Amino acid sequence: MSGSPTHSVSVAGVVVDAHDRVLAIQRQDNGHWEAPGGILEPDEPFEHGVRREVEEETGLNVEVGPLTGVYKNVSRGIVALVFRCTPTHGEPHPTAEAHDVRWLTQDEVRELMSPAFAVRVLDAFGPGPVTRTHDGTNLIEV
């Protein structure tokens, strides 16, 4: 159908270590702190995309766990699926896509990330999947 809205789908991994710290990247392109993730390839399963993106951006291999949230960026037409992950192999390090890679506490997540991205990480500590809408920076109440 012509004129139908289109969306891209992204995936992200909230990687949580044994101390309940979260792996975060400082993006090369804009300097923002986020959970590692990116656009899902058209023929790629969700979990494979999460593993690929986390490894590309941090050098770390992960086991992908449960879906923790679905987030829509209305200004860019992106739907993001976020999964809680466990580190399995490797040491996180800066990459071509991540200027810096750090383990953060939940308080540090609140300080360093914009509200739209911090909530994705914090929701991964909740009881189940949530859905949220944002404008790229701030949440939009619906």
A tleap script that builds the chain and sets N, CA, C and O, in Angstrom:
source leaprc.protein.ff14SB
mol = sequence {
  NMET SER GLY SER PRO THR HIE SER VAL SER
  VAL ALA GLY VAL VAL VAL ASP ALA HIE ASP
  ARG VAL LEU ALA ILE GLN ARG GLN ASP ASN
  GLY HIE TRP GLU ALA PRO GLY GLY ILE LEU
  GLU PRO ASP GLU PRO PHE GLU HIE GLY VAL
  ARG ARG GLU VAL GLU GLU GLU THR GLY LEU
  ASN VAL GLU VAL GLY PRO LEU THR GLY VAL
  TYR LYS ASN VAL SER ARG GLY ILE VAL ALA
  LEU VAL PHE ARG CYS THR PRO THR HIE GLY
  GLU PRO HIE PRO THR ALA GLU ALA HIE ASP
  VAL ARG TRP LEU THR GLN ASP GLU VAL ARG
  GLU LEU MET SER PRO ALA PHE ALA VAL ARG
  VAL LEU ASP ALA PHE GLY PRO GLY PRO VAL
  THR ARG THR HIE ASP GLY THR ASN LEU ILE
  GLU CVAL
}
set mol.1.N position { 0.845 -1.176 0.000 }
set mol.1.CA position { 0.000 0.000 0.000 }
set mol.1.C position { 0.887 1.235 0.000 }
set mol.1.O position { 1.714 1.405 0.896 }
set mol.2.N position { 0.730 2.069 -0.963 }
set mol.2.CA position { 1.505 3.290 -1.095 }
set mol.2.C position { 1.100 4.273 -0.004 }
set mol.2.O position { -0.071 4.362 0.366 }
set mol.3.N position { 2.075 5.001 0.500 }
set mol.3.CA position { 1.797 5.989 1.531 }
set mol.3.C position { 1.728 5.410 2.931 }
set mol.3.O position { 1.504 6.148 3.890 }
set mol.4.N position { 1.916 4.102 3.071 }
set mol.4.CA position { 1.910 3.493 4.402 }
set mol.4.C position { 3.167 3.890 5.149 }
set mol.4.O position { 4.235 3.991 4.546 }
set mol.5.N position { 3.060 4.117 6.449 }
set mol.5.CA position { 4.247 4.462 7.220 }
set mol.5.C position { 5.210 3.274 7.268 }
set mol.5.O position { 4.785 2.119 7.267 }
set mol.6.N position { 6.484 3.567 7.309 }
set mol.6.CA position { 7.489 2.521 7.455 }
set mol.6.C position { 8.287 2.779 8.723 }
set mol.6.O position { 8.459 3.919 9.155 }
set mol.7.N position { 8.760 1.704 9.296 }
set mol.7.CA position { 9.567 1.774 10.501 }
set mol.7.C position { 10.786 0.885 10.308 }
set mol.7.O position { 10.728 -0.108 9.584 }
set mol.8.N position { 11.878 1.241 10.951 }
set mol.8.CA position { 12.987 0.306 11.020 }
set mol.8.C position { 12.936 -0.330 12.409 }
set mol.8.O position { 12.374 0.230 13.350 }
set mol.9.N position { 13.536 -1.508 12.507 }
set mol.9.CA position { 13.545 -2.247 13.770 }
set mol.9.C position { 14.980 -2.329 14.256 }
set mol.9.O position { 15.877 -2.728 13.513 }
set mol.10.N position { 15.188 -1.952 15.493 }
set mol.10.CA position { 16.502 -2.095 16.089 }
set mol.10.C position { 16.417 -3.036 17.288 }
set mol.10.O position { 15.339 -3.290 17.826 }
set mol.11.N position { 17.575 -3.543 17.690 }
set mol.11.CA position { 17.672 -4.401 18.867 }
set mol.11.C position { 18.788 -3.859 19.748 }
set mol.11.O position { 19.735 -3.244 19.258 }
set mol.12.N position { 18.669 -4.090 21.042 }
set mol.12.CA position { 19.705 -3.681 21.985 }
set mol.12.C position { 19.818 -4.727 23.076 }
set mol.12.O position { 18.853 -5.415 23.410 }
set mol.13.N position { 21.017 -4.830 23.624 }
set mol.13.CA position { 21.260 -5.745 24.730 }
set mol.13.C position { 21.633 -4.996 25.986 }
set mol.13.O position { 22.598 -4.233 26.002 }
set mol.14.N position { 20.860 -5.216 27.046 }
set mol.14.CA position { 21.221 -4.690 28.359 }
set mol.14.C position { 22.006 -5.815 29.037 }
set mol.14.O position { 21.439 -6.751 29.600 }
set mol.15.N position { 23.325 -5.686 28.960 }
set mol.15.CA position { 24.224 -6.718 29.470 }
set mol.15.C position { 24.475 -6.432 30.946 }
set mol.15.O position { 24.986 -5.372 31.306 }
set mol.16.N position { 24.108 -7.396 31.800 }
set mol.16.CA position { 24.196 -7.220 33.249 }
set mol.16.C position { 25.229 -8.203 33.798 }
set mol.16.O position { 25.164 -9.401 33.521 }
set mol.17.N position { 26.188 -7.688 34.583 }
set mol.17.CA position { 27.212 -8.555 35.166 }
set mol.17.C position { 26.782 -9.070 36.540 }
set mol.17.O position { 25.669 -8.793 36.987 }
set mol.18.N position { 27.649 -9.807 37.199 }
set mol.18.CA position { 27.339 -10.427 38.492 }
set mol.18.C position { 27.131 -9.398 39.606 }
set mol.18.O position { 26.610 -9.734 40.669 }
set mol.19.N position { 27.534 -8.147 39.368 }
set mol.19.CA position { 27.387 -7.087 40.372 }
set mol.19.C position { 26.220 -6.151 40.033 }
set mol.19.O position { 26.110 -5.062 40.597 }
set mol.20.N position { 25.351 -6.581 39.109 }
set mol.20.CA position { 24.209 -5.788 38.646 }
set mol.20.C position { 24.631 -4.480 37.974 }
set mol.20.O position { 23.873 -3.510 37.955 }
set mol.21.N position { 25.841 -4.463 37.425 }
set mol.21.CA position { 26.267 -3.326 36.602 }
set mol.21.C position { 25.879 -3.615 35.158 }
set mol.21.O position { 25.722 -4.768 34.757 }
set mol.22.N position { 25.729 -2.545 34.391 }
set mol.22.CA position { 25.273 -2.640 33.006 }
set mol.22.C position { 26.377 -2.160 32.076 }
set mol.22.O position { 27.035 -1.151 32.333 }
set mol.23.N position { 26.566 -2.902 30.991 }
set mol.23.CA position { 27.554 -2.504 29.998 }
set mol.23.C position { 26.965 -1.401 29.123 }
set mol.23.O position { 25.887 -1.565 28.552 }
set mol.24.N position { 27.673 -0.279 29.018 }
set mol.24.CA position { 27.202 0.851 28.221 }
set mol.24.C position { 28.312 1.303 27.288 }
set mol.24.O position { 29.499 1.151 27.578 }
set mol.25.N position { 27.894 1.861 26.162 }
set mol.25.CA position { 28.853 2.415 25.202 }
set mol.25.C position { 28.631 3.917 25.076 }
set mol.25.O position { 27.514 4.417 25.211 }
set mol.26.N position { 29.717 4.610 24.816 }
set mol.26.CA position { 29.630 6.008 24.410 }
set mol.26.C position { 29.841 6.007 22.908 }
set mol.26.O position { 30.937 5.723 22.426 }
set mol.27.N position { 28.795 6.324 22.175 }
set mol.27.CA position { 28.804 6.203 20.718 }
set mol.27.C position { 29.845 7.117 20.079 }
set mol.27.O position { 30.053 8.247 20.522 }
set mol.28.N position { 30.493 6.613 19.033 }
set mol.28.CA position { 31.462 7.412 18.274 }
set mol.28.C position { 30.778 8.570 17.554 }
set mol.28.O position { 31.320 9.674 17.500 }
set mol.29.N position { 29.581 8.321 16.995 }
set mol.29.CA position { 28.957 9.317 16.119 }
set mol.29.C position { 28.369 10.520 16.848 }
set mol.29.O position { 28.378 11.627 16.310 }
set mol.30.N position { 27.855 10.324 18.068 }
set mol.30.CA position { 27.217 11.468 18.732 }
set mol.30.C position { 27.638 11.659 20.196 }
set mol.30.O position { 27.204 12.615 20.840 }
set mol.31.N position { 28.475 10.762 20.726 }
set mol.31.CA position { 28.954 10.893 22.097 }
set mol.31.C position { 27.968 10.487 23.173 }
set mol.31.O position { 28.287 10.574 24.359 }
set mol.32.N position { 26.779 10.047 22.793 }
set mol.32.CA position { 25.762 9.668 23.775 }
set mol.32.C position { 26.062 8.295 24.367 }
set mol.32.O position { 26.626 7.424 23.705 }
set mol.33.N position { 25.673 8.122 25.623 }
set mol.33.CA position { 25.791 6.832 26.309 }
set mol.33.C position { 24.506 6.043 26.093 }
set mol.33.O position { 23.406 6.568 26.265 }
set mol.34.N position { 24.658 4.771 25.711 }
set mol.34.CA position { 23.512 3.895 25.448 }
set mol.34.C position { 23.903 2.454 25.710 }
set mol.34.O position { 25.083 2.137 25.860 }
set mol.35.N position { 22.905 1.581 25.762 }
set mol.35.CA position { 23.164 0.147 25.724 }
set mol.35.C position { 23.571 -0.196 24.297 }
set mol.35.O position { 23.078 0.434 23.361 }
set mol.36.N position { 24.454 -1.175 24.097 }
set mol.36.CA position { 24.840 -1.528 22.738 }
set mol.36.C position { 23.666 -2.069 21.929 }
set mol.36.O position { 22.841 -2.826 22.441 }
set mol.37.N position { 23.602 -1.672 20.663 }
set mol.37.CA position { 22.520 -2.133 19.800 }
set mol.37.C position { 22.555 -1.443 18.468 }
set mol.37.O position { 23.394 -0.576 18.224 }
set mol.38.N position { 21.633 -1.833 17.595 }
set mol.38.CA position { 21.571 -1.228 16.281 }
set mol.38.C position { 20.467 -1.830 15.446 }
set mol.38.O position { 19.651 -2.607 15.942 }
set mol.39.N position { 20.444 -1.471 14.184 }
set mol.39.CA position { 19.381 -1.882 13.267 }
set mol.39.C position { 19.482 -3.380 12.975 }
set mol.39.O position { 20.565 -3.899 12.705 }
set mol.40.N position { 18.362 -4.050 13.032 }
set mol.40.CA position { 18.251 -5.469 12.728 }
set mol.40.C position { 18.262 -5.657 11.223 }
set mol.40.O position { 17.559 -4.947 10.503 }
set mol.41.N position { 19.054 -6.608 10.738 }
set mol.41.CA position { 19.074 -6.926 9.317 }
set mol.41.C position { 17.738 -7.570 8.935 }
set mol.41.O position { 17.136 -8.247 9.769 }
set mol.42.N position { 17.252 -7.380 7.692 }
set mol.42.CA position { 15.927 -7.878 7.303 }
set mol.42.C position { 15.720 -9.385 7.502 }
set mol.42.O position { 14.615 -9.808 7.841 }
set mol.43.N position { 16.753 -10.194 7.300 }
set mol.43.CA position { 16.597 -11.645 7.415 }
set mol.43.C position { 17.177 -12.206 8.717 }
set mol.43.O position { 17.380 -13.414 8.833 }
set mol.44.N position { 17.443 -11.342 9.686 }
set mol.44.CA position { 18.150 -11.734 10.902 }
set mol.44.C position { 17.198 -11.995 12.070 }
set mol.44.O position { 16.337 -11.162 12.352 }
set mol.45.N position { 17.335 -13.134 12.756 }
set mol.45.CA position { 16.548 -13.364 13.980 }
set mol.45.C position { 16.924 -12.337 15.060 }
set mol.45.O position { 18.062 -11.869 15.102 }
set mol.46.N position { 15.980 -11.997 15.916 }
set mol.46.CA position { 16.204 -10.977 16.948 }
set mol.46.C position { 17.447 -11.268 17.786 }
set mol.46.O position { 18.316 -10.408 17.932 }
set mol.47.N position { 17.530 -12.481 18.338 }
set mol.47.CA position { 18.624 -12.823 19.245 }
set mol.47.C position { 19.975 -12.755 18.537 }
set mol.47.O position { 20.962 -12.323 19.132 }
set mol.48.N position { 20.030 -13.172 17.285 }
set mol.48.CA position { 21.281 -13.089 16.529 }
set mol.48.C position { 21.706 -11.629 16.373 }
set mol.48.O position { 22.882 -11.297 16.521 }
set mol.49.N position { 20.744 -10.770 16.074 }
set mol.49.CA position { 21.037 -9.344 15.941 }
set mol.49.C position { 21.573 -8.743 17.225 }
set mol.49.O position { 22.492 -7.926 17.189 }
set mol.50.N position { 21.011 -9.136 18.361 }
set mol.50.CA position { 21.497 -8.628 19.650 }
set mol.50.C position { 22.940 -9.075 19.860 }
set mol.50.O position { 23.803 -8.259 20.183 }
set mol.51.N position { 23.205 -10.369 19.677 }
set mol.51.CA position { 24.572 -10.873 19.856 }
set mol.51.C position { 25.555 -10.156 18.923 }
set mol.51.O position { 26.643 -9.764 19.346 }
set mol.52.N position { 25.168 -9.989 17.659 }
set mol.52.CA position { 26.029 -9.333 16.684 }
set mol.52.C position { 26.323 -7.893 17.093 }
set mol.52.O position { 27.480 -7.472 17.102 }
set mol.53.N position { 25.287 -7.146 17.430 }
set mol.53.CA position { 25.473 -5.738 17.782 }
set mol.53.C position { 26.327 -5.566 19.038 }
set mol.53.O position { 27.208 -4.707 19.073 }
set mol.54.N position { 26.073 -6.377 20.070 }
set mol.54.CA position { 26.868 -6.258 21.298 }
set mol.54.C position { 28.332 -6.576 21.003 }
set mol.54.O position { 29.225 -5.865 21.463 }
set mol.55.N position { 28.582 -7.632 20.244 }
set mol.55.CA position { 29.966 -7.985 19.930 }
set mol.55.C position { 30.634 -6.910 19.070 }
set mol.55.O position { 31.780 -6.544 19.331 }
set mol.56.N position { 29.938 -6.398 18.048 }
set mol.56.CA position { 30.510 -5.357 17.185 }
set mol.56.C position { 30.872 -4.099 17.977 }
set mol.56.O position { 31.902 -3.474 17.721 }
set mol.57.N position { 30.030 -3.736 18.930 }
set mol.57.CA position { 30.211 -2.465 19.633 }
set mol.57.C position { 31.066 -2.560 20.888 }
set mol.57.O position { 31.575 -1.545 21.365 }
set mol.58.N position { 31.234 -3.786 21.439 }
set mol.58.CA position { 31.968 -3.902 22.710 }
set mol.58.C position { 33.046 -4.979 22.711 }
set mol.58.O position { 33.909 -4.972 23.588 }
set mol.59.N position { 33.020 -5.905 21.754 }
set mol.59.CA position { 33.944 -7.028 21.756 }
set mol.59.C position { 33.529 -8.161 22.674 }
set mol.59.O position { 34.259 -9.144 22.798 }
set mol.60.N position { 32.371 -8.052 23.323 }
set mol.60.CA position { 31.908 -9.034 24.293 }
set mol.60.C position { 30.873 -9.964 23.666 }
set mol.60.O position { 30.000 -9.516 22.923 }
set mol.61.N position { 30.971 -11.262 23.967 }
set mol.61.CA position { 29.942 -12.219 23.572 }
set mol.61.C position { 28.942 -12.344 24.717 }
set mol.61.O position { 29.309 -12.297 25.891 }
set mol.62.N position { 27.666 -12.504 24.349 }
set mol.62.CA position { 26.615 -12.569 25.370 }
set mol.62.C position { 25.638 -13.703 25.085 }
set mol.62.O position { 25.507 -14.187 23.961 }
set mol.63.N position { 24.966 -14.097 26.150 }
set mol.63.CA position { 23.799 -14.968 26.039 }
set mol.63.C position { 22.586 -14.044 26.116 }
set mol.63.O position { 22.454 -13.250 27.047 }
set mol.64.N position { 21.710 -14.158 25.133 }
set mol.64.CA position { 20.537 -13.290 25.086 }
set mol.64.C position { 19.430 -13.901 25.922 }
set mol.64.O position { 19.067 -15.064 25.742 }
set mol.65.N position { 18.898 -13.104 26.839 }
set mol.65.CA position { 17.822 -13.546 27.716 }
set mol.65.C position { 16.488 -12.987 27.258 }
set mol.65.O position { 16.246 -12.841 26.060 }
set mol.66.N position { 15.624 -12.674 28.211 }
set mol.66.CA position { 14.252 -12.268 27.879 }
set mol.66.C position { 14.145 -10.861 27.292 }
set mol.66.O position { 14.974 -9.987 27.547 }
set mol.67.N position { 13.102 -10.682 26.504 }
set mol.67.CA position { 12.704 -9.358 26.029 }
set mol.67.C position { 12.260 -8.555 27.241 }
set mol.67.O position { 11.440 -9.022 28.032 }
set mol.68.N position { 12.804 -7.336 27.392 }
set mol.68.CA position { 12.434 -6.517 28.551 }
set mol.68.C position { 11.620 -5.294 28.179 }
set mol.68.O position { 11.004 -4.672 29.044 }
set mol.69.N position { 11.610 -4.932 26.869 }
set mol.69.CA position { 10.817 -3.780 26.481 }
set mol.69.C position { 10.809 -3.550 24.989 }
set mol.69.O position { 11.690 -3.996 24.254 }
set mol.70.N position { 9.769 -2.829 24.563 }
set mol.70.CA position { 9.610 -2.403 23.176 }
set mol.70.C position { 9.436 -0.891 23.221 }
set mol.70.O position { 8.588 -0.375 23.949 }
set mol.71.N position { 10.254 -0.178 22.429 }
set mol.71.CA position { 10.324 1.277 22.496 }
set mol.71.C position { 10.173 1.857 21.102 }
set mol.71.O position { 10.809 1.389 20.158 }
set mol.72.N position { 9.332 2.878 20.973 }
set mol.72.CA position { 9.129 3.506 19.669 }
set mol.72.C position { 9.637 4.939 19.717 }
set mol.72.O position { 9.209 5.741 20.547 }
set mol.73.N position { 10.559 5.243 18.807 }
set mol.73.CA position { 11.061 6.596 18.621 }
set mol.73.C position { 10.193 7.217 17.525 }
set mol.73.O position { 10.381 6.926 16.344 }
set mol.74.N position { 9.251 8.065 17.911 }
set mol.74.CA position { 8.305 8.622 16.944 }
set mol.74.C position { 8.959 9.629 15.999 }
set mol.74.O position { 8.470 9.833 14.888 }
set mol.75.N position { 10.045 10.255 16.418 }
set mol.75.CA position { 10.677 11.240 15.549 }
set mol.75.C position { 11.502 10.592 14.442 }
set mol.75.O position { 11.726 11.211 13.402 }
set mol.76.N position { 11.957 9.359 14.648 }
set mol.76.CA position { 12.789 8.690 13.639 }
set mol.76.C position { 12.136 7.450 13.054 }
set mol.76.O position { 12.691 6.847 12.135 }
set mol.77.N position { 10.973 7.050 13.557 }
set mol.77.CA position { 10.299 5.873 13.028 }
set mol.77.C position { 11.049 4.581 13.296 }
set mol.77.O position { 11.113 3.705 12.433 }
set mol.78.N position { 11.620 4.460 14.494 }
set mol.78.CA position { 12.367 3.261 14.875 }
set mol.78.C position { 11.648 2.568 16.016 }
set mol.78.O position { 11.266 3.198 17.002 }
set mol.79.N position { 11.467 1.264 15.872 }
set mol.79.CA position { 10.953 0.429 16.950 }
set mol.79.C position { 12.132 -0.382 17.467 }
set mol.79.O position { 12.782 -1.092 16.700 }
set mol.80.N position { 12.410 -0.280 18.761 }
set mol.80.CA position { 13.548 -0.966 19.365 }
set mol.80.C position { 13.061 -2.073 20.290 }
set mol.80.O position { 12.182 -1.865 21.127 }
set mol.81.N position { 13.646 -3.245 20.123 }
set mol.81.CA position { 13.386 -4.391 20.999 }
set mol.81.C position { 14.615 -4.550 21.886 }
set mol.81.O position { 15.734 -4.674 21.388 }
set mol.82.N position { 14.405 -4.545 23.199 }
set mol.82.CA position { 15.520 -4.592 24.139 }
set mol.82.C position { 15.454 -5.895 24.930 }
set mol.82.O position { 14.399 -6.283 25.432 }
set mol.83.N position { 16.615 -6.565 25.029 }
set mol.83.CA position { 16.727 -7.852 25.696 }
set mol.83.C position { 17.765 -7.760 26.807 }
set mol.83.O position { 18.791 -7.096 26.658 }
set mol.84.N position { 17.489 -8.435 27.924 }
set mol.84.CA position { 18.486 -8.550 28.991 }
set mol.84.C position { 19.463 -9.652 28.593 }
set mol.84.O position { 19.054 -10.713 28.121 }
set mol.85.N position { 20.745 -9.397 28.784 }
set mol.85.CA position { 21.793 -10.338 28.364 }
set mol.85.C position { 22.774 -10.605 29.503 }
set mol.85.O position { 22.890 -9.831 30.453 }
set mol.86.N position { 23.473 -11.727 29.372 }
set mol.86.CA position { 24.510 -12.115 30.319 }
set mol.86.C position { 25.828 -12.234 29.563 }
set mol.86.O position { 25.864 -12.842 28.493 }
set mol.87.N position { 26.918 -11.665 30.096 }
set mol.87.CA position { 28.209 -11.805 29.413 }
set mol.87.C position { 28.690 -13.248 29.481 }
set mol.87.O position { 28.531 -13.913 30.504 }
set mol.88.N position { 29.287 -13.737 28.372 }
set mol.88.CA position { 29.784 -15.109 28.351 }
set mol.88.C position { 31.269 -15.207 28.033 }
set mol.88.O position { 31.952 -16.086 28.559 }
set mol.89.N position { 31.780 -14.324 27.185 }
set mol.89.CA position { 33.162 -14.469 26.746 }
set mol.89.C position { 33.683 -13.129 26.234 }
set mol.89.O position { 32.951 -12.362 25.608 }
set mol.90.N position { 34.956 -12.862 26.511 }
set mol.90.CA position { 35.587 -11.660 25.998 }
set mol.90.C position { 35.674 -10.557 27.037 }
set mol.90.O position { 35.072 -10.626 28.109 }
set mol.91.N position { 36.438 -9.546 26.685 }
set mol.91.CA position { 36.596 -8.362 27.526 }
set mol.91.C position { 36.091 -7.155 26.755 }
set mol.91.O position { 36.524 -6.925 25.626 }
set mol.92.N position { 35.186 -6.379 27.337 }
set mol.92.CA position { 34.687 -5.198 26.641 }
set mol.92.C position { 35.806 -4.187 26.396 }
set mol.92.O position { 36.690 -3.994 27.230 }
set mol.93.N position { 35.740 -3.548 25.225 }
set mol.93.CA position { 36.745 -2.548 24.871 }
set mol.93.C position { 36.158 -1.603 23.825 }
set mol.93.O position { 35.192 -1.954 23.148 }
set mol.94.N position { 36.739 -0.395 23.684 }
set mol.94.CA position { 36.279 0.533 22.653 }
set mol.94.C position { 36.432 -0.089 21.262 }
set mol.94.O position { 37.313 -0.916 21.028 }
set mol.95.N position { 35.562 0.323 20.357 }
set mol.95.CA position { 35.545 -0.204 18.995 }
set mol.95.C position { 35.342 0.953 18.017 }
set mol.95.O position { 35.291 2.118 18.411 }
set mol.96.N position { 35.228 0.606 16.744 }
set mol.96.CA position { 34.968 1.629 15.729 }
set mol.96.C position { 33.641 2.337 15.972 }
set mol.96.O position { 33.465 3.474 15.535 }
set mol.97.N position { 32.704 1.685 16.660 }
set mol.97.CA position { 31.392 2.279 16.914 }
set mol.97.C position { 31.248 2.862 18.312 }
set mol.97.O position { 30.329 3.638 18.573 }
set mol.98.N position { 32.157 2.488 19.213 }
set mol.98.CA position { 32.052 2.921 20.611 }
set mol.98.C position { 33.349 3.580 21.058 }
set mol.98.O position { 34.389 2.929 21.161 }
set mol.99.N position { 33.272 4.881 21.322 }
set mol.99.CA position { 34.428 5.649 21.796 }
set mol.99.C position { 34.895 5.132 23.159 }
set mol.99.O position { 36.094 5.074 23.430 }
set mol.100.N position { 33.941 4.761 24.010 }
set mol.100.CA position { 34.248 4.256 25.345 }
set mol.100.C position { 33.236 3.167 25.678 }
set mol.100.O position { 32.099 3.197 25.206 }
set mol.101.N position { 33.655 2.212 26.488 }
set mol.101.CA position { 32.793 1.118 26.947 }
set mol.101.C position { 33.034 0.979 28.446 }
set mol.101.O position { 34.176 0.861 28.890 }
set mol.102.N position { 31.947 0.994 29.224 }
set mol.102.CA position { 32.077 0.940 30.686 }
set mol.102.C position { 30.964 0.113 31.307 }
set mol.102.O position { 29.870 -0.014 30.755 }
set mol.103.N position { 31.274 -0.447 32.474 }
set mol.103.CA position { 30.247 -1.046 33.326 }
set mol.103.C position { 29.710 0.061 34.225 }
set mol.103.O position { 30.482 0.717 34.925 }
set mol.104.N position { 28.398 0.276 34.214 }
set mol.104.CA position { 27.768 1.355 34.978 }
set mol.104.C position { 26.794 0.804 36.006 }
set mol.104.O position { 26.155 -0.225 35.790 }
set mol.105.N position { 26.692 1.506 37.129 }
set mol.105.CA position { 25.630 1.218 38.091 }
set mol.105.C position { 24.334 1.832 37.565 }
set mol.105.O position { 24.357 2.622 36.621 }
set mol.106.N position { 23.222 1.475 38.164 }
set mol.106.CA position { 21.950 2.068 37.748 }
set mol.106.C position { 21.942 3.577 37.986 }
set mol.106.O position { 21.359 4.316 37.193 }
set mol.107.N position { 22.570 4.044 39.050 }
set mol.107.CA position { 22.651 5.487 39.287 }
set mol.107.C position { 23.466 6.178 38.196 }
set mol.107.O position { 23.101 7.265 37.749 }
set mol.108.N position { 24.561 5.561 37.765 }
set mol.108.CA position { 25.364 6.135 36.687 }
set mol.108.C position { 24.596 6.143 35.365 }
set mol.108.O position { 24.751 7.063 34.561 }
set mol.109.N position { 23.776 5.131 35.142 }
set mol.109.CA position { 22.916 5.105 33.953 }
set mol.109.C position { 22.008 6.329 33.958 }
set mol.109.O position { 21.878 7.011 32.941 }
set mol.110.N position { 21.383 6.608 35.087 }
set mol.110.CA position { 20.485 7.770 35.202 }
set mol.110.C position { 21.225 9.081 34.933 }
set mol.110.O position { 20.665 10.003 34.341 }
set mol.111.N position { 22.487 9.162 35.371 }
set mol.111.CA position { 23.276 10.389 35.206 }
set mol.111.C position { 23.764 10.581 33.769 }
set mol.111.O position { 23.735 11.697 33.250 }
set mol.112.N position { 24.210 9.507 33.130 }
set mol.112.CA position { 24.891 9.625 31.843 }
set mol.112.C position { 23.984 9.517 30.617 }
set mol.112.O position { 24.295 10.085 29.571 }
set mol.113.N position { 22.882 8.805 30.731 }
set mol.113.CA position { 22.037 8.554 29.561 }
set mol.113.C position { 20.847 9.492 29.529 }
set mol.113.O position { 20.353 9.921 30.572 }
set mol.114.N position { 20.384 9.812 28.316 }
set mol.114.CA position { 19.152 10.593 28.182 }
set mol.114.C position { 18.001 9.741 28.715 }
set mol.114.O position { 18.106 8.514 28.746 }
set mol.115.N position { 16.905 10.376 29.134 }
set mol.115.CA position { 15.785 9.614 29.706 }
set mol.115.C position { 15.274 8.488 28.801 }
set mol.115.O position { 14.940 7.413 29.299 }
set mol.116.N position { 15.207 8.709 27.501 }
set mol.116.CA position { 14.679 7.697 26.582 }
set mol.116.C position { 15.557 6.456 26.529 }
set mol.116.O position { 15.055 5.365 26.258 }
set mol.117.N position { 16.860 6.595 26.782 }
set mol.117.CA position { 17.765 5.451 26.734 }
set mol.117.C position { 18.015 4.875 28.119 }
set mol.117.O position { 18.210 3.667 28.252 }
set mol.118.N position { 18.014 5.707 29.152 }
set mol.118.CA position { 18.173 5.203 30.518 }
set mol.118.C position { 17.018 4.285 30.892 }
set mol.118.O position { 17.224 3.262 31.546 }
set mol.119.N position { 15.810 4.641 30.484 }
set mol.119.CA position { 14.648 3.835 30.860 }
set mol.119.C position { 14.738 2.429 30.269 }
set mol.119.O position { 14.269 1.473 30.886 }
set mol.120.N position { 15.329 2.289 29.091 }
set mol.120.CA position { 15.494 0.964 28.483 }
set mol.120.C position { 16.351 0.068 29.372 }
set mol.120.O position { 16.053 -1.110 29.570 }
set mol.121.N position { 17.415 0.652 29.899 }
set mol.121.CA position { 18.306 -0.105 30.776 }
set mol.121.C position { 17.609 -0.418 32.087 }
set mol.121.O position { 17.634 -1.563 32.539 }
set mol.122.N position { 16.994 0.564 32.698 }
set mol.122.CA position { 16.357 0.372 33.999 }
set mol.122.C position { 15.168 -0.582 33.909 }
set mol.122.O position { 14.908 -1.331 34.851 }
set mol.123.N position { 14.441 -0.563 32.786 }
set mol.123.CA position { 13.326 -1.489 32.609 }
set mol.123.C position { 13.789 -2.942 32.599 }
set mol.123.O position { 13.010 -3.838 32.925 }
set mol.124.N position { 15.043 -3.188 32.230 }
set mol.124.CA position { 15.565 -4.557 32.186 }
set mol.124.C position { 15.676 -5.177 33.577 }
set mol.124.O position { 15.878 -6.385 33.701 }
set mol.125.N position { 15.546 -4.366 34.619 }
set mol.125.CA position { 15.577 -4.861 35.988 }
set mol.125.C position { 14.166 -5.062 36.539 }
set mol.125.O position { 14.005 -5.453 37.695 }
set mol.126.N position { 13.153 -4.800 35.730 }
set mol.126.CA position { 11.767 -4.918 36.160 }
set mol.126.C position { 11.211 -6.318 35.961 }
set mol.126.O position { 11.925 -7.230 35.544 }
set mol.127.N position { 9.925 -6.477 36.264 }
set mol.127.CA position { 9.303 -7.807 36.241 }
set mol.127.C position { 8.954 -8.354 34.859 }
set mol.127.O position { 8.773 -9.562 34.707 }
set mol.128.N position { 8.857 -7.498 33.861 }
set mol.128.CA position { 8.454 -8.044 32.570 }
set mol.128.C position { 8.509 -7.010 31.477 }
set mol.128.O position { 8.829 -5.851 31.739 }
set mol.129.N position { 8.207 -7.400 30.263 }
set mol.129.CA position { 8.299 -6.451 29.147 }
set mol.129.C position { 7.369 -5.258 29.324 }
set mol.129.O position { 6.248 -5.385 29.818 }
set mol.130.N position { 7.864 -4.096 28.908 }
set mol.130.CA position { 7.080 -2.864 28.917 }
set mol.130.C position { 7.091 -2.287 27.510 }
set mol.130.O position { 7.923 -2.663 26.685 }
set mol.131.N position { 6.169 -1.378 27.240 }
set mol.131.CA position { 6.176 -0.636 25.989 }
set mol.131.C position { 6.209 0.845 26.330 }
set mol.131.O position { 5.528 1.310 27.243 }
set mol.132.N position { 7.024 1.575 25.567 }
set mol.132.CA position { 7.155 3.014 25.811 }
set mol.132.C position { 7.368 3.729 24.483 }
set mol.132.O position { 7.861 3.150 23.514 }
set mol.133.N position { 6.984 4.997 24.463 }
set mol.133.CA position { 7.148 5.853 23.292 }
set mol.133.C position { 7.990 7.053 23.701 }
set mol.133.O position { 7.846 7.581 24.803 }
set mol.134.N position { 8.878 7.479 22.790 }
set mol.134.CA position { 9.715 8.645 23.085 }
set mol.134.C position { 9.990 9.425 21.805 }
set mol.134.O position { 9.684 8.974 20.702 }
set mol.135.N position { 10.577 10.606 21.982 }
set mol.135.CA position { 10.886 11.471 20.844 }
set mol.135.C position { 12.355 11.453 20.467 }
set mol.135.O position { 12.811 12.304 19.703 }
set mol.136.N position { 13.093 10.502 20.988 }
set mol.136.CA position { 14.526 10.428 20.769 }
set mol.136.C position { 15.320 10.836 21.996 }
set mol.136.O position { 16.477 10.449 22.157 }
set mol.137.N position { 14.691 11.621 22.861 }
set mol.137.CA position { 15.347 12.071 24.096 }
set mol.137.C position { 14.470 11.821 25.314 }
set mol.137.O position { 14.913 11.242 26.305 }
set mol.138.N position { 13.216 12.267 25.226 }
set mol.138.CA position { 12.316 12.187 26.380 }
set mol.138.C position { 11.144 11.254 26.097 }
set mol.138.O position { 10.716 11.082 24.956 }
set mol.139.N position { 10.641 10.661 27.174 }
set mol.139.CA position { 9.477 9.783 27.063 }
set mol.139.C position { 8.235 10.610 26.777 }
set mol.139.O position { 8.118 11.763 27.192 }
set mol.140.N position { 7.314 9.986 26.056 }
set mol.140.CA position { 6.024 10.614 25.749 }
set mol.140.C position { 4.953 9.785 26.443 }
set mol.140.O position { 4.835 8.583 26.204 }
set mol.141.N position { 4.191 10.419 27.287 }
set mol.141.CA position { 3.095 9.718 27.969 }
set mol.141.C position { 1.950 9.547 26.996 }
set mol.141.O position { 1.521 10.506 26.354 }
set mol.142.N position { 1.450 8.318 26.886 }
set mol.142.CA position { 0.311 8.058 25.992 }
set mol.142.C position { -0.923 7.708 26.763 }
set mol.142.O position { -1.972 7.459 26.168 }
savepdb mol mol.pdb
quit
